[in-house]
Amino acid sequence: MHPTTLGEVFTHPSFITILATILIVITNIMVGVSMLPSDVRGKRYPMHRYVYLAVLVSFGSFLWVTDRMLENSGFNYLVFLYFLTVVPLSRRLNVTLHAVLASIGLVLLVVVAIVTVL
């Protein structure tokens, strides 16, 4: 059952987990942008990887919560697959392409939040 008031939206368990995922993705994009100069890339790369792993854990917990509530769709799993395959593989091609594809992933997460919770 979808929430009808703003209070119900903010207390909905799947909204809390997808909001945490969105905020972690924004953090990861900011860490990635901050490591563009090559002299700090080696120092910040481990942090970028750990924040990416936090994204996967947070999105996995979102999938688990929505699965428990019987509200998962195939689109949610496709977005998770996008984060598992496209985003890491794009890093090998080009740094700018990687940033663009990560930003597209952020937009996809917002779409997941809108479709699932609202």
N, C-alpha and C positions, 0 to 999 in steps of 0.2 A: 504494500500500500504506500502510495506516494504521499509525502508531507504536504499539508495545505497552508500552514502558516510559516512565517520566517523562523520562529522559535523551534518548530518541528524540523525544519531544514538543518539548523545548526546543531541539533541534538541527534540527528540521524547518524547511526554508526558508519554507514558507508560514506557519507559526506565528510565526516571527520577524517577518515583514512585517505580519501582522494584529495582533500584539501592539504593534508600533510604531504602527500606525494607531489602535488603541484608546487608547494613551497620548497621542497627538497630539490625538485628539478630546476626551479629558479635559482636556488643556491648553487647548484652544479653548473649552470650556464654562467653565472657570475664568476665562479672559480675558474672555469675554462677561459673566459675572456681575460681574466687577470693574469693568466699564464701565457698570453700571446708573446710577450718579449722572450726571446730564446734564453736569456740569462737566468730567468726564474722558472723556466719550464721544468727542469729536473727536480726542483724543490717542491713544486706544487702539484706535480703529476700524481704522486701517491694520494694526496688529499682529494684530487679530482676523481680518482678511481674509487676511493672509499665512499665518497658522496654518491657516486653512480651506483654502487652496491646498495647504499641506503635507499635509493630510488627503487631498485628492484625489490627489496624487502618490503618497502612501504606499499608499492603497487601490488605485490603478492598478497599482502595482508588485506588490501582492498578487495582483491578477487576472492579471498577466502571469506571475508565478511559478507560480500554480496552473494556468494554461493550459498552460505548458510541461510540467507534470507530469500533464496530462490529468485534472485533478480539479475543473475548474470546473463549476458548476451554474448554472441560470437564476436561482436565488435570489441568488447572489452579484452577478449583474448587476443584479437588481432593487434590491438594497441600494445599489449604486453609483448607479443612477438616482435613488434616493431622496435621496442626498446631493447629486446634481447639480441636482435640481429642487425637491423639497419644502422642504428646509432653507433655501435662499436665498430662495425665494418667500415663505416664512412670515415672513421679516423685515419684509416690506412690510405685512403684516397687523397683527401685534401682537408686541411684544417678548417677552411671557410665552409666547405660543404658539410663538414661535421657539425659546425655551429648552426647552420641553416636547418639541417635535419633534426637536430636536438630541439630547435625552436618549433619546428613542425610537430614534434612529439609533445611539446608543451601544449600546443593548440589542440592536439588530439586528446590530451588528458582533460582539458576544459570541456571538450565535447562529451567525453565519457561522463564527467561530473553532471553535465546538464541532462544527458539522456538517462542516466541511472537514477539520479536523486530526484530530479524534477520531472 
